Amino acid sequence: MSRKHLLVTGAVAALCAGILVLFTDIETSVTRWVNCGPLATGGERRSDVCR
């Protein structure tokens, strides 16, 4: 592989890793909102996860 191919491969890998981190962060936020949000019971809101 040439140097240009290595740079493109590295850029694509970095982009994929960034997208994966972004979606994981969004998924964590949505899960916390569902579990601790307005539809959650009082006990769930007082749990350690929601603090």
GROMACS elastic network, one bead per residue, 0.5 to 0.9 nm:
[ bonds ]
;  ai    aj funct       b0    kb
    1     4     6  0.80831   500
    1     5     6  0.60546   500
    1     6     6  0.68209   500
    2     5     6  0.53309   500
    2     6     6  0.65017   500
    2     7     6  0.88797   500
    3     6     6  0.51002   500
    3     7     6  0.62908   500
    3     8     6  0.87343   500
    4     7     6  0.51215   500
    4     8     6  0.62261   500
    4     9     6  0.85375   500
    5     8     6  0.51246   500
    5     9     6  0.60066   500
    5    10     6  0.84890   500
    6     9     6  0.50466   500
    6    10     6  0.60674   500
    6    11     6  0.85548   500
    7    10     6  0.50714   500
    7    11     6  0.61163   500
    7    12     6  0.86156   500
    8    11     6  0.50375   500
    8    12     6  0.61258   500
    8    13     6  0.85118   500
    9    12     6  0.51847   500
    9    13     6  0.61025   500
    9    14     6  0.85758   500
   10    13     6  0.50659   500
   10    14     6  0.60844   500
   10    15     6  0.85319   500
   11    14     6  0.51016   500
   11    15     6  0.61162   500
   11    16     6  0.86236   500
   12    15     6  0.50236   500
   12    16     6  0.61455   500
   12    17     6  0.85739   500
   13    16     6  0.51264   500
   13    17     6  0.61391   500
   13    18     6  0.85798   500
   14    17     6  0.50788   500
   14    18     6  0.61116   500
   14    19     6  0.86327   500
   15    18     6  0.50868   500
   15    19     6  0.62187   500
   15    20     6  0.86111   500
   16    19     6  0.51357   500
   16    20     6  0.61544   500
   16    21     6  0.86757   500
   17    20     6  0.50543   500
   17    21     6  0.62186   500
   17    22     6  0.86044   500
   18    21     6  0.51504   500
   18    22     6  0.61241   500
   18    23     6  0.86642   500
   19    22     6  0.50336   500
   19    23     6  0.61641   500
   19    24     6  0.84936   500
   20    23     6  0.53127   500
   20    24     6  0.60919   500
   20    25     6  0.86041   500
   21    24     6  0.50945   500
   21    25     6  0.61531   500
   21    26     6  0.86390   500
   22    25     6  0.51797   500
   22    26     6  0.62425   500
   22    27     6  0.86059   500
   23    27     6  0.59581   500
   23    28     6  0.84862   500
   24    27     6  0.50393   500
   24    28     6  0.61488   500
   24    29     6  0.86484   500
   25    28     6  0.51636   500
   25    29     6  0.62827   500
   25    30     6  0.87099   500
   26    29     6  0.51222   500
   26    30     6  0.61590   500
   26    31     6  0.85296   500
   27    30     6  0.51556   500
   27    31     6  0.60266   500
   27    32     6  0.85305   500
   28    31     6  0.51365   500
   28    32     6  0.61365   500
   28    33     6  0.85874   500
   29    32     6  0.51630   500
   29    33     6  0.61427   500
   29    34     6  0.86614   500
   30    33     6  0.50284   500
   30    34     6  0.61490   500
   30    35     6  0.85596   500
   31    34     6  0.51734   500
   31    35     6  0.60961   500
   31    36     6  0.83825   500
   32    35     6  0.51159   500
   32    36     6  0.57000   500
   32    37     6  0.74367   500
   32    49     6  0.80095   500
   32    50     6  0.70993   500
   33    36     6  0.52253   500
   33    38     6  0.81412   500
   33    40     6  0.89129   500
   33    50     6  0.89113   500
   34    37     6  0.53724   500
   34    38     6  0.79220   500
   34    39     6  0.71311   500
   34    40     6  0.71511   500
   35    38     6  0.88097   500
   35    39     6  0.78282   500
   35    40     6  0.58411   500
   35    41     6  0.87616   500
   35    44     6  0.69926   500
   35    45     6  0.77723   500
   35    49     6  0.88097   500
   35    50     6  0.77994   500
   36    39     6  0.75701   500
   36    40     6  0.54016   500
   36    41     6  0.80018   500
   36    42     6  0.88619   500
   36    44     6  0.62860   500
   36    45     6  0.50851   500
   36    46     6  0.85576   500
   36    47     6  0.87037   500
   36    49     6  0.82801   500
   36    50     6  0.57094   500
   37    40     6  0.55313   500
   37    41     6  0.87726   500
   37    45     6  0.75703   500
   38    41     6  0.82048   500
   40    43     6  0.81033   500
   40    44     6  0.60610   500
   40    45     6  0.65307   500
   41    44     6  0.53013   500
   41    45     6  0.64162   500
   41    46     6  0.88751   500
   42    45     6  0.51002   500
   42    46     6  0.63315   500
   42    47     6  0.88109   500
   43    46     6  0.52009   500
   43    47     6  0.63573   500
   44    47     6  0.51842   500
   44    48     6  0.86456   500
   44    49     6  0.83312   500
   44    50     6  0.73112   500
   45    48     6  0.84437   500
   45    49     6  0.82775   500
   45    50     6  0.56647   500
   45    51     6  0.77519   500
   46    49     6  0.82667   500
   46    50     6  0.65265   500
   46    51     6  0.69997   500
   47    50     6  0.55606   500
   47    51     6  0.67233   500
   48    51     6  0.53078   500
